Amino acid sequence: MKNRAAATAAITLTALLALAGCAGTTTGGGMDNMPGMGSSSSASPAADVNSADMQFTMMMVPHHEQAVEMADMILAKDGIDDRVLSLAEQIKAAQGPEIELMESWLEEWGTPMGEMDGMDHGGMMSNTDMEALEGATGVEASRLFLEQMIVHHEGAIEMAQTQIDDGENADVVALAENIIASQTTEITTMEDILATL
């Protein structure tokens, strides 16, 4: 499984490098005007963005979207532990704005999301996993949500660490650092809640 994911990542990186090479680079400051926002309106990737920045951002958007979907599922159920409901709200509040920020970066860089279709995203739930969560009720739903979200967060942390190691753009690296800090704390909270359900 790891070999297939690594091969897929290598192919994607090659495509991204080709995209960056064909598009050229901007001559302006890129993302200097506002934290997390670019200043150029061209379709070229900013000069301070490398393939690792683009890969991380394109992978993390659907990763976050699934976390929000999972949170919405659990929030719509009856009989869910109040601590789980609070955590789900916290996840939505944090990851919703991060999705918008990352989408703004992708638009700025001229990088379409479709290029990452079929890519393995660390910790993502399968359709079967999502159906199990949708069908679960009460304490079992609370437990399943926590178990799945721990795995989901662990995948995000791994992706974020790769970004810190390989990325170039300071804003994207800062987001990765924030993801590691916040989701590590949330994993501890989820493990504590699981132990008492």
C-alpha positions in Angstrom: 0.0 0.0 0.0 2.8 2.4 0.9 4.6 1.6 -2.4 1.5 2.4 -4.4 1.0 5.7 -2.4 4.7 6.6 -2.9 4.4 5.9 -6.6 1.3 7.9 -7.0 2.9 10.8 -5.1 6.0 10.6 -7.3 3.8 10.8 -10.4 1.8 13.7 -9.0 5.0 15.6 -8.1 6.3 15.1 -11.6 3.1 16.5 -13.0 3.3 19.5 -10.6 6.9 20.2 -11.5 6.0 20.1 -15.1 3.1 22.5 -14.4 5.4 24.9 -12.5 8.0 24.7 -15.3 5.5 25.4 -18.0 3.8 28.2 -16.2 6.9 30.0 -15.2 7.2 32.2 -12.1 5.8 35.5 -11.0 8.2 38.4 -10.7 6.3 40.1 -7.9 6.4 39.4 -4.2 3.9 36.6 -4.4 2.2 36.4 -1.0 3.8 39.5 0.6 0.7 41.7 0.9 -1.4 39.8 3.4 -0.6 36.8 5.6 -1.7 33.8 3.6 -2.8 35.7 0.6 -1.1 36.4 -2.7 -0.9 39.7 -4.6 -0.5 38.4 -8.2 -3.6 37.9 -10.3 -1.8 35.8 -12.9 -2.3 32.0 -13.3 1.4 31.3 -12.6 2.5 29.7 -9.3 4.2 32.3 -7.0 7.9 32.3 -7.0 8.1 31.2 -3.4 5.9 28.1 -3.9 7.4 24.7 -4.6 5.8 21.4 -5.6 5.6 20.3 -1.9 3.6 23.4 -1.1 1.2 22.7 -3.9 0.9 19.0 -3.2 0.2 19.6 0.5 -2.4 22.2 -0.1 -4.2 20.2 -2.8 -4.3 17.1 -0.6 -5.3 18.9 2.6 -8.4 20.6 1.1 -10.3 17.3 0.5 -8.8 15.9 3.8 -10.3 18.9 5.7 -13.5 18.6 3.8 -14.0 15.0 4.9 -13.3 16.0 8.5 -16.0 18.6 8.3 -18.4 16.1 6.7 -17.7 13.7 9.5 -18.4 16.4 12.1 -21.6 17.3 10.3 -22.7 13.7 10.5 -22.1 13.4 14.2 -23.7 16.8 14.9 -26.9 15.6 13.2 -27.4 12.6 15.4 -29.3 12.3 18.7 -27.8 10.7 21.8 -24.2 11.8 21.2 -21.9 12.6 24.1 -21.7 16.3 24.7 -17.9 16.3 24.6 -18.0 14.7 21.2 -20.5 17.3 20.0 -18.2 20.1 21.3 -15.2 18.5 19.6 -17.1 18.2 16.3 -18.0 21.9 16.5 -14.4 22.8 17.2 -13.1 20.8 14.2 -15.6 22.5 11.9 -14.7 26.0 13.3 -11.0 25.4 12.7 -11.0 23.5 9.4 -13.7 25.4 7.6 -11.6 28.7 7.4 -8.5 26.7 6.6 -10.2 25.2 3.6 -11.1 28.7 2.4 -7.5 29.8 2.9 -6.0 26.9 1.0 -8.5 27.3 -1.8 -7.5 30.9 -2.1 -3.8 29.8 -2.4 -4.6 27.3 -5.1 -6.5 29.9 -7.0 -3.6 32.3 -6.6 -1.2 29.7 -7.8 -3.3 28.7 -10.8 -3.4 25.1 -9.6 -6.6 23.3 -10.3 -7.8 20.8 -7.6 -8.6 18.2 -10.2 -5.0 17.3 -10.6 -5.0 15.5 -7.3 -8.0 13.2 -8.1 -7.2 9.6 -7.2 -4.4 10.6 -4.9 -4.0 8.7 -1.6 -4.6 11.2 1.3 -3.2 10.1 4.7 -5.9 9.0 7.1 -8.8 9.5 4.8 -11.9 7.4 5.5 -13.2 5.0 2.8 -16.8 5.1 1.6 -17.4 2.1 3.8 -16.0 4.0 6.8 -18.3 6.9 6.1 -21.3 4.7 5.6 -20.6 3.0 9.0 -20.4 6.4 10.7 -23.6 7.5 9.0 -25.4 4.4 10.2 -24.1 4.4 13.7 -26.2 5.7 16.7 -25.7 6.7 20.3 -22.6 5.7 22.1 -21.4 3.6 19.2 -21.6 6.6 16.9 -19.6 8.7 19.4 -17.0 6.0 19.7 -16.7 5.4 15.9 -16.4 9.1 15.2 -13.6 9.5 17.7 -11.8 6.4 16.4 -12.1 7.5 12.8 -11.1 11.1 13.6 -8.0 10.0 15.5 -6.8 8.1 12.4 -7.8 11.1 10.2 -5.9 13.5 12.4 -2.8 11.3 12.4 -2.8 11.3 8.6 -3.1 15.1 8.6 -0.2 15.4 11.0 2.0 13.2 8.9 1.1 15.3 5.8 1.9 18.5 7.7 5.3 17.2 8.9 6.2 16.4 5.3 5.2 20.0 4.3 7.4 21.4 7.1 10.3 19.3 5.9 10.0 19.9 2.2 7.8 23.0 1.7 9.1 26.5 0.8 6.3 28.9 1.3 6.3 30.4 4.8 2.5 30.7 4.9 1.9 27.1 4.0 4.6 25.9 6.4 2.9 28.0 9.2 -0.4 26.4 8.4 1.2 22.9 8.6 2.7 23.8 12.0 -0.7 25.0 13.2 -2.3 21.7 12.0 0.2 19.6 13.9 -0.2 21.6 17.1 -4.0 21.8 17.1 -4.7 18.2 15.9 -2.2 16.7 18.3 -4.1 18.4 21.1 -7.4 17.1 19.7 -6.1 13.6 19.5 -5.3 13.7 23.2 -8.8 15.0 23.9 -10.4 12.3 21.8 -8.3 9.5 23.4 -9.4 10.8 26.8 -13.1 10.8 25.8 -12.8 7.3 24.3 -11.4 5.9 27.5 -14.6 7.0 29.3 -17.3 5.9 26.8 
